[in-house]
Amino acid sequence: MLAYAFLAVTTARARKIEPAEGLIPLTVNEVRHPFVEVAMRRPSVTKAFLLAWSWWRRHRQLLAKHCHYHRQTVKLQLN
């Protein structure tokens, strides 16, 4: 529970900062992933890879959100 509280507070602080263009705001999972990778010390995972993976995932989530809203809007207009 203490670890989740830490992640929740860290995420809440990060959400005060506007996300970069084309990205969703940080989530608890987006904050957790780098911490776990650093704690496990997997040599094959670099910091650059972690940041690139996070950016790619947040960008894809934003695209999925827009597509979902668009599909729901079209569905409402057809009814």
C-alpha positions in Angstrom: 0.0 0.0 0.0 2.9 2.3 0.7 4.3 1.8 -2.7 0.9 2.5 -4.4 0.6 5.7 -2.3 4.0 6.8 -3.5 3.0 6.2 -7.1 -0.3 8.0 -6.6 1.3 11.0 -5.1 4.0 11.1 -7.8 1.4 10.8 -10.5 -0.7 13.5 -9.0 2.3 15.9 -9.0 3.1 15.0 -12.5 -0.4 15.7 -13.7 -0.1 19.3 -12.6 2.4 19.7 -15.5 0.7 19.9 -18.9 1.6 16.8 -21.0 3.5 17.2 -24.2 1.6 17.7 -27.4 0.1 14.4 -28.6 0.4 12.6 -25.2 -2.0 11.6 -22.5 -1.2 12.7 -18.9 0.9 10.4 -16.9 -0.9 7.5 -15.2 0.1 5.4 -12.2 1.2 2.6 -14.6 3.4 5.0 -16.6 5.1 6.1 -13.4 5.4 2.5 -12.0 7.0 1.0 -15.1 10.3 2.9 -15.0 10.6 2.4 -11.3 10.2 -1.4 -11.6 12.7 -1.5 -14.5 15.3 0.5 -12.6 14.7 -1.6 -9.4 15.1 -4.9 -11.3 18.3 -3.6 -13.0 17.7 -5.4 -16.3 20.8 -4.6 -18.3 19.1 -4.9 -21.6 16.7 -2.0 -20.8 18.2 1.5 -21.2 16.8 4.7 -19.9 16.4 5.9 -23.5 14.3 2.8 -24.2 12.1 3.4 -21.2 11.4 7.0 -22.2 10.8 6.0 -25.8 8.5 3.2 -24.7 6.5 5.5 -22.4 6.2 8.2 -25.1 5.0 5.6 -27.7 2.5 4.1 -25.3 1.1 7.4 -24.2 0.8 8.6 -27.8 -1.0 5.4 -28.9 -3.4 5.7 -25.9 -4.2 9.3 -27.1 -4.9 8.1 -30.6 -7.1 5.3 -29.3 -9.0 7.8 -27.1 -9.6 10.0 -30.1 -10.7 7.1 -32.3 -13.1 5.9 -29.6 -14.7 9.3 -29.2 -15.0 9.7 -33.0 -16.6 6.2 -33.3 -19.0 7.0 -30.5 -19.9 10.3 -32.1 -20.6 8.7 -35.4 -22.7 6.1 -33.8 -24.8 8.7 -32.0 -25.3 10.7 -35.3 -26.6 7.6 -37.1 -29.3 6.9 -34.5 
